[in-house]
Amino acid sequence: MTFKTRALLRKHLDQRFAQLRPVAQLAAQPQTGWIRSIRQSIGMTAEQLAARMRVSQSRIIALERAETTGAVNLKTLRRAAEALDCRLVYVFVPNEPLEQVVRKRAQAVAHERLAGAEHTMRLENQGTSTEAQDERLKEATEYLTLHADGSLWKPHRQ
């Protein structure tokens, strides 16, 4: 994927996520889980849900427990949703825009790379002004943001 394509994809996804962010906050799972909450609210017993899913009643109880602990898989959740006449919506909603995530990471990487060079230059009595350092950091951050690829996400040096 080209850098330009990657940037366009981030922009497109950020537009979609901007609409989803408020909804994602409302979608917090009820304490008893979605399956049990919906099942009980429509007056369906665990036995009736079991029949719709073609499993045992004990499997429904285990499924509801697994949902609250996060130990249920998507395929099973989808089957339960269909049996409850619901739709499973599966989406990751980033905490902040993807462009901002990339820019923050690019700035951290740029800072790390430039700090080593600046340290060496100071040892040789060739340090640069704070303004010049800030400008180099800004330029490096912009470059890394525009050319974001897997190298941004390599582990930091220790």
Secondary structure, DSSP 4 states (H G I P E B T S, - for coil): --HHHHHHHHHHHHHHHHHHHHHHHHTPPPTT-HHHHHHHHTT--HHHHHHHHTS-HHHHHHHHHHHHHT---HHHHHHHHHHTT---------SS-HHHHHHHHHHHHHHHHHHHHHHHHHHTT----HHHHHHHHHHHHHHHHHT--GGGGSPPP-
